[in-house]
Amino acid sequence: MAFDTLRAAQRLREGGAEEPLAEAGVEVVVDASEHVTNERFDQRMTSFEHRIDARFEAFRAEMYRMFAIQSGVILGGVGVIVALVETLN
């Protein structure tokens, strides 16, 4: 979709902006649109997804580590209880 700079400036003028402000506003949008292309957006999103994936994997590894520790503590506690019960009998 093409950006209609003349129509945009006209709409700004109709909204109460003076001519220099309307033209400057349109120029800002045009300049910004040159930097935000679909390709650049896709590259940034891919980079963002990779960072999120890396953080999620680190979180997942930490959760597995904590699960292993918790399981060890529970099994150790059960072992102690079994040993106490056998000793008392």
N, CA, C and O atoms as a GROMACS GRO file, in nm:
protein
  356
    1MET      N    1   0.084  -0.116   0.000
    1MET     CA    2   0.000   0.000   0.000
    1MET      C    3   0.090   0.124   0.000
    1MET      O    4   0.180   0.136   0.083
    2ALA      N    5   0.065   0.213  -0.091
    2ALA     CA    6   0.145   0.334  -0.102
    2ALA      C    7   0.092   0.440  -0.005
    2ALA      O    8  -0.028   0.448   0.021
    3PHE      N    9   0.183   0.517   0.048
    3PHE     CA   10   0.147   0.625   0.140
    3PHE      C   11   0.126   0.752   0.059
    3PHE      O   12   0.218   0.797  -0.010
    4ASP      N   13   0.008   0.808   0.067
    4ASP     CA   14  -0.025   0.929  -0.009
    4ASP      C   15   0.016   1.052   0.072
    4ASP      O   16  -0.057   1.096   0.161
    5THR      N   17   0.134   1.106   0.039
    5THR     CA   18   0.188   1.218   0.116
    5THR      C   19   0.103   1.344   0.099
    5THR      O   20   0.084   1.420   0.194
    6LEU      N   21   0.053   1.366  -0.021
    6LEU     CA   22  -0.030   1.486  -0.044
    6LEU      C   23  -0.158   1.479   0.038
    6LEU      O   24  -0.198   1.577   0.100
    7ARG      N   25  -0.221   1.363   0.038
    7ARG     CA   26  -0.345   1.346   0.115
    7ARG      C   27  -0.317   1.359   0.265
    7ARG      O   28  -0.397   1.416   0.339
    8ALA      N   29  -0.206   1.306   0.310
    8ALA     CA   30  -0.172   1.315   0.452
    8ALA      C   31  -0.151   1.460   0.493
    8ALA      O   32  -0.200   1.502   0.598
    9ALA      N   33  -0.078   1.536   0.413
    9ALA     CA   34  -0.056   1.677   0.443
    9ALA      C   35  -0.188   1.754   0.442
    9ALA      O   36  -0.211   1.841   0.526
   10GLN      N   37  -0.274   1.720   0.346
   10GLN     CA   38  -0.404   1.786   0.338
   10GLN      C   39  -0.487   1.755   0.462
   10GLN      O   40  -0.552   1.844   0.517
   11ARG      N   41  -0.487   1.631   0.507
   11ARG     CA   42  -0.563   1.594   0.626
   11ARG      C   43  -0.510   1.666   0.750
   11ARG      O   44  -0.587   1.706   0.837
   12LEU      N   45  -0.377   1.683   0.758
   12LEU     CA   46  -0.321   1.757   0.870
   12LEU      C   47  -0.364   1.903   0.866
   12LEU      O   48  -0.396   1.962   0.969
   13ARG      N   49  -0.363   1.960   0.748
   13ARG     CA   50  -0.407   2.101   0.734
   13ARG      C   51  -0.554   2.115   0.771
   13ARG      O   52  -0.594   2.209   0.839
   14GLU      N   53  -0.636   2.018   0.724
   14GLU     CA   54  -0.778   2.021   0.757
   14GLU      C   55  -0.800   2.004   0.907
   14GLU      O   56  -0.899   2.053   0.962
   15GLY      N   57  -0.709   1.937   0.973
   15GLY     CA   58  -0.719   1.918   1.117
   15GLY      C   59  -0.669   2.037   1.196
   15GLY      O   60  -0.676   2.036   1.320
   16GLY      N   61  -0.619   2.138   1.128
   16GLY     CA   62  -0.578   2.260   1.196
   16GLY      C   63  -0.428   2.285   1.195
   16GLY      O   64  -0.383   2.387   1.248
   17ALA      N   65  -0.350   2.196   1.137
   17ALA     CA   66  -0.206   2.217   1.133
   17ALA      C   67  -0.174   2.320   1.024
   17ALA      O   68  -0.234   2.320   0.917
   18GLU      N   69  -0.078   2.404   1.054
   18GLU     CA   70  -0.035   2.500   0.953
   18GLU      C   71   0.050   2.427   0.849
   18GLU      O   72   0.100   2.318   0.874
   19GLU      N   73   0.066   2.489   0.732
   19GLU     CA   74   0.136   2.427   0.619
   19GLU      C   75   0.274   2.371   0.656
   19GLU      O   76   0.301   2.255   0.626
   20PRO      N   77   0.363   2.450   0.720
   20PRO     CA   78   0.496   2.395   0.753
   20PRO      C   79   0.488   2.273   0.846
   20PRO      O   80   0.565   2.177   0.831
   21LEU      N   81   0.397   2.277   0.943
   21LEU     CA   82   0.383   2.165   1.036
   21LEU      C   83   0.328   2.042   0.964
   21LEU      O   84   0.375   1.931   0.988
   22ALA      N   85   0.231   2.062   0.877
   22ALA     CA   86   0.174   1.950   0.802
   22ALA      C   87   0.280   1.884   0.714
   22ALA      O   88   0.290   1.761   0.710
   23GLU      N   89   0.358   1.964   0.646
   23GLU     CA   90   0.463   1.909   0.560
   23GLU      C   91   0.571   1.838   0.642
   23GLU      O   92   0.618   1.731   0.603
   24ALA      N   93   0.609   1.898   0.754
   24ALA     CA   94   0.710   1.836   0.839
   24ALA      C   95   0.660   1.702   0.895
   24ALA      O   96   0.734   1.605   0.902
   25GLY      N   97   0.535   1.699   0.933
   25GLY     CA   98   0.477   1.576   0.985
   25GLY      C   99   0.479   1.465   0.882
   25GLY      O  100   0.510   1.350   0.914
   26VAL      N  101   0.446   1.499   0.759
   26VAL     CA  102   0.447   1.400   0.652
   26VAL      C  103   0.590   1.354   0.624
   26VAL      O  104   0.613   1.235   0.600
   27GLU      N  105   0.686   1.445   0.627
   27GLU     CA  106   0.826   1.409   0.604
   27GLU      C  107   0.876   1.313   0.711
   27GLU      O  108   0.951   1.220   0.682
   28VAL      N  109   0.836   1.335   0.834
   28VAL     CA  110   0.876   1.246   0.943
   28VAL      C  111   0.824   1.105   0.919
   28VAL      O  112   0.896   1.007   0.937
   29VAL      N  113   0.699   1.095   0.877
   29VAL     CA  114   0.640   0.964   0.850
   29VAL      C  115   0.712   0.896   0.734
   29VAL      O  116   0.740   0.776   0.740
   30VAL      N  117   0.741   0.971   0.629
   30VAL     CA  118   0.810   0.914   0.513
   30VAL      C  119   0.950   0.867   0.553
   30VAL      O  120   0.992   0.758   0.515
   31ASP      N  121   1.022   0.950   0.629
   31ASP     CA  122   1.156   0.911   0.674
   31ASP      C  123   1.151   0.785   0.760
   31ASP      O  124   1.235   0.696   0.746
   32ALA      N  125   1.054   0.779   0.849
   32ALA     CA  126   1.043   0.662   0.937
   32ALA      C  127   1.008   0.537   0.856
   32ALA      O  128   1.057   0.428   0.886
   33SER      N  129   0.924   0.553   0.756
   33SER     CA  130   0.882   0.436   0.678
   33SER      C  131   0.998   0.379   0.597
   33SER      O  132   0.995   0.261   0.562
   34GLU      N  133   1.099   0.460   0.567
   34GLU     CA  134   1.216   0.410   0.496
   34GLU      C  135   1.298   0.316   0.585
   34GLU      O  136   1.368   0.228   0.535
   35HIS      N  137   1.290   0.336   0.715
   35HIS     CA  138   1.367   0.254   0.809
   35HIS      C  139   1.293   0.129   0.853
   35HIS      O  140   1.354   0.030   0.893
   36VAL      N  141   1.161   0.134   0.845
   36VAL     CA  142   1.080   0.021   0.889
   36VAL      C  143   1.028  -0.051   0.765
   36VAL      O  144   0.918  -0.024   0.717
   37THR      N  145   1.107  -0.142   0.715
   37THR     CA  146   1.065  -0.223   0.602
   37THR      C  147   1.023  -0.360   0.652
   37THR      O  148   1.056  -0.398   0.765
   38ASN      N  149   0.952  -0.433   0.570
   38ASN     CA  150   0.912  -0.569   0.610
   38ASN      C  151   1.033  -0.656   0.638
   38ASN      O  152   1.034  -0.735   0.732
   39GLU      N  153   1.137  -0.641   0.554
   39GLU     CA  154   1.257  -0.722   0.572
   39GLU      C  155   1.325  -0.689   0.704
   39GLU      O  156   1.365  -0.779   0.778
   40ARG      N  157   1.337  -0.561   0.735
   40ARG     CA  158   1.401  -0.521   0.861
   40ARG      C  159   1.317  -0.566   0.981
   40ARG      O  160   1.370  -0.610   1.082
   41PHE      N  161   1.186  -0.552   0.967
   41PHE     CA  162   1.097  -0.597   1.075
   41PHE      C  163   1.112  -0.747   1.096
   41PHE      O  164   1.122  -0.792   1.210
   42ASP      N  165   1.114  -0.823   0.988
   42ASP     CA  166   1.130  -0.969   0.999
   42ASP      C  167   1.264  -1.004   1.064
   42ASP      O  168   1.270  -1.096   1.146
   43GLN      N  169   1.369  -0.932   1.029
   43GLN     CA  170   1.500  -0.958   1.090
   43GLN      C  171   1.496  -0.932   1.240
   43GLN      O  172   1.547  -1.011   1.319
   44ARG      N  173   1.435  -0.821   1.278
   44ARG     CA  174   1.427  -0.788   1.421
   44ARG      C  175   1.342  -0.889   1.496
   44ARG      O  176   1.375  -0.927   1.609
   45MET      N  177   1.232  -0.932   1.435
   45MET     CA  178   1.146  -1.030   1.501
   45MET      C  179   1.219  -1.164   1.515
   45MET      O  180   1.206  -1.230   1.618
   46THR      N  181   1.294  -1.203   1.414
   46THR     CA  182   1.371  -1.328   1.422
   46THR      C  183   1.474  -1.320   1.534
   46THR      O  184   1.491  -1.414   1.611
   47SER      N  185   1.543  -1.206   1.543
   47SER     CA  186   1.641  -1.186   1.649
   47SER      C  187   1.573  -1.193   1.786
   47SER      O  188   1.624  -1.256   1.879
   48PHE      N  189   1.458  -1.128   1.797
   48PHE     CA  190   1.382  -1.129   1.922
   48PHE      C  191   1.340  -1.271   1.959
   48PHE      O  192   1.350  -1.312   2.075
   49GLU      N  193   1.291  -1.346   1.860
   49GLU     CA  194   1.248  -1.483   1.885
   49GLU      C  195   1.365  -1.570   1.933
   49GLU      O  196   1.348  -1.654   2.022
   50HIS      N  197   1.483  -1.550   1.874
   50HIS     CA  198   1.600  -1.627   1.917
   50HIS      C  199   1.637  -1.595   2.062
   50HIS      O  200   1.673  -1.685   2.139
   51ARG      N  201   1.629  -1.468   2.099
   51ARG     CA  202   1.660  -1.431   2.238
   51ARG      C  203   1.558  -1.490   2.334
   51ARG      O  204   1.594  -1.537   2.442
   52ILE      N  205   1.431  -1.487   2.297
   52ILE     CA  206   1.327  -1.544   2.382
   52ILE      C  207   1.347  -1.694   2.394
   52ILE      O  208   1.336  -1.750   2.504
   53ASP      N  209   1.377  -1.760   2.282
   53ASP     CA  210   1.401  -1.905   2.286
   53ASP      C  211   1.517  -1.940   2.378
   53ASP      O  212   1.509  -2.035   2.454
   54ALA      N  213   1.625  -1.863   2.371
   54ALA     CA  214   1.741  -1.888   2.455
   54ALA      C  215   1.705  -1.872   2.603
   54ALA      O  216   1.746  -1.952   2.687
   55ARG      N  217   1.630  -1.769   2.633
   55ARG     CA  218   1.590  -1.748   2.773
   55ARG      C  219   1.497  -1.858   2.821
   55ARG      O  220   1.506  -1.904   2.935
   56PHE      N  221   1.407  -1.901   2.733
   56PHE     CA  222   1.316  -2.008   2.770
   56PHE      C  223   1.391  -2.138   2.795
   56PHE      O  224   1.361  -2.211   2.889
   57GLU      N  225   1.488  -2.166   2.712
   57GLU     CA  226   1.569  -2.287   2.731
   57GLU      C  227   1.647  -2.280   2.862
   57GLU      O  228   1.658  -2.381   2.931
   58ALA      N  229   1.700  -2.165   2.895
   58ALA     CA  230   1.772  -2.149   3.023
   58ALA      C  231   1.675  -2.170   3.140
   58ALA      O  232   1.709  -2.233   3.240
   59PHE      N  233   1.555  -2.116   3.128
   59PHE     CA  234   1.453  -2.133   3.231
   59PHE      C  235   1.415  -2.280   3.244
   59PHE      O  236   1.402  -2.332   3.355
   60ARG      N  237   1.397  -2.346   3.131
   60ARG     CA  238   1.361  -2.488   3.131
   60ARG      C  239   1.471  -2.571   3.198
   60ARG      O  240   1.441  -2.660   3.278
   61ALA      N  241   1.595  -2.543   3.167
   61ALA     CA  242   1.707  -2.616   3.228
   61ALA      C  243   1.708  -2.594   3.379
   61ALA      O  244   1.732  -2.688   3.455
   62GLU      N  245   1.683  -2.474   3.422
   62GLU     CA  246   1.679  -2.444   3.566
   62GLU      C  247   1.563  -2.518   3.633
   62GLU      O  248   1.578  -2.567   3.745
   63MET      N  249   1.450  -2.525   3.566
   63MET     CA  250   1.336  -2.597   3.623
   63MET      C  251   1.367  -2.746   3.636
   63MET      O  252   1.332  -2.806   3.738
   64TYR      N  253   1.431  -2.804   3.536
   64TYR     CA  254   1.470  -2.946   3.546
   64TYR      C  255   1.569  -2.968   3.660
   64TYR      O  256   1.562  -3.067   3.732
   65ARG      N  257   1.661  -2.875   3.675
   65ARG     CA  258   1.759  -2.885   3.784
   65ARG      C  259   1.690  -2.879   3.919
   65ARG      O  260   1.720  -2.958   4.009
   66MET      N  261   1.596  -2.786   3.933
   66MET     CA  262   1.523  -2.773   4.060
   66MET      C  263   1.436  -2.897   4.085
   66MET      O  264   1.423  -2.940   4.199
   67PHE      N  265   1.378  -2.953   3.980
   67PHE     CA  266   1.299  -3.075   3.995
   67PHE      C  267   1.386  -3.191   4.041
   67PHE      O  268   1.344  -3.270   4.126
   68ALA      N  269   1.506  -3.201   3.987
   68ALA     CA  270   1.598  -3.308   4.026
   68ALA      C  271   1.637  -3.294   4.173
   68ALA      O  272   1.642  -3.392   4.247
   69ILE      N  273   1.666  -3.170   4.215
   69ILE     CA  274   1.701  -3.146   4.356
   69ILE      C  275   1.584  -3.180   4.447
   69ILE      O  276   1.600  -3.247   4.549
   70GLN      N  277   1.465  -3.135   4.408
   70GLN     CA  278   1.346  -3.162   4.489
   70GLN      C  279   1.320  -3.313   4.499
   70GLN      O  280   1.288  -3.364   4.606
   71SER      N  281   1.333  -3.381   4.388
   71SER     CA  282   1.313  -3.527   4.388
   71SER      C  283   1.414  -3.594   4.479
   71SER      O  284   1.379  -3.686   4.553
   72GLY      N  285   1.538  -3.550   4.474
   72GLY     CA  286   1.642  -3.607   4.561
   72GLY      C  287   1.611  -3.585   4.708
   72GLY      O  288   1.630  -3.675   4.790
   73VAL      N  289   1.564  -3.466   4.741
   73VAL     CA  290   1.530  -3.436   4.880
   73VAL      C  291   1.414  -3.522   4.927
   73VAL      O  292   1.416  -3.575   5.038
   74ILE      N  293   1.313  -3.537   4.842
   74ILE     CA  294   1.197  -3.620   4.879
   74ILE      C  295   1.238  -3.765   4.897
   74ILE      O  296   1.202  -3.829   4.995
   75LEU      N  297   1.315  -3.817   4.800
   75LEU     CA  298   1.359  -3.956   4.812
   75LEU      C  299   1.449  -3.976   4.935
   75LEU      O  300   1.439  -4.078   5.003
   76GLY      N  301   1.534  -3.880   4.961
   76GLY     CA  302   1.619  -3.888   5.080
   76GLY      C  303   1.537  -3.888   5.206
   76GLY      O  304   1.565  -3.964   5.299
   77GLY      N  305   1.435  -3.804   5.211
   77GLY     CA  306   1.347  -3.798   5.328
   77GLY      C  307   1.271  -3.928   5.347
   77GLY      O  308   1.257  -3.975   5.460
   78VAL      N  309   1.223  -3.987   5.239
   78VAL     CA  310   1.154  -4.115   5.247
   78VAL      C  311   1.251  -4.222   5.296
   78VAL      O  312   1.215  -4.307   5.378
   79GLY      N  313   1.372  -4.218   5.247
   79GLY     CA  314   1.474  -4.315   5.292
   79GLY      C  315   1.501  -4.303   5.440
   79GLY      O  316   1.513  -4.404   5.509
   80VAL      N  317   1.511  -4.182   5.490
   80VAL     CA  318   1.534  -4.160   5.633
   80VAL      C  319   1.416  -4.212   5.714
   80VAL      O  320   1.436  -4.276   5.817
   81ILE      N  321   1.295  -4.186   5.670
   81ILE     CA  322   1.176  -4.233   5.742
   81ILE      C  323   1.172  -4.386   5.744
   81ILE      O  324   1.144  -4.446   5.848
   82VAL      N  325   1.200  -4.448   5.629
   82VAL     CA  326   1.202  -4.595   5.623
   82VAL      C  327   1.308  -4.650   5.718
   82VAL      O  328   1.284  -4.747   5.790
   83ALA      N  329   1.426  -4.587   5.718
   83ALA     CA  330   1.534  -4.634   5.808
   83ALA      C  331   1.492  -4.618   5.954
   83ALA      O  332   1.519  -4.707   6.035
   84LEU      N  333   1.427  -4.509   5.989
   84LEU     CA  334   1.382  -4.488   6.127
   84LEU      C  335   1.277  -4.591   6.167
   84LEU      O  336   1.280  -4.644   6.277
   85VAL      N  337   1.185  -4.617   6.076
   85VAL     CA  338   1.079  -4.713   6.106
   85VAL      C  339   1.139  -4.850   6.126
   85VAL      O  340   1.098  -4.922   6.217
   86GLU      N  341   1.235  -4.890   6.042
   86GLU     CA  342   1.299  -5.021   6.057
   86GLU      C  343   1.380  -5.028   6.188
   86GLU      O  344   1.384  -5.132   6.254
   87THR      N  345   1.442  -4.918   6.223
   87THR     CA  346   1.521  -4.916   6.346
   87THR      C  347   1.431  -4.928   6.469
   87THR      O  348   1.467  -4.995   6.565
   88LEU      N  349   1.318  -4.866   6.467
   88LEU     CA  350   1.227  -4.869   6.580
   88LEU      C  351   1.153  -5.002   6.593
   88LEU      O  352   1.102  -5.032   6.701
   89ASN      N  353   1.146  -5.079   6.490
   89ASN     CA  354   1.076  -5.209   6.495
   89ASN      C  355   1.169  -5.314   6.533
   89ASN      O  356   1.130  -5.430   6.543
   0.00000   0.00000   0.00000
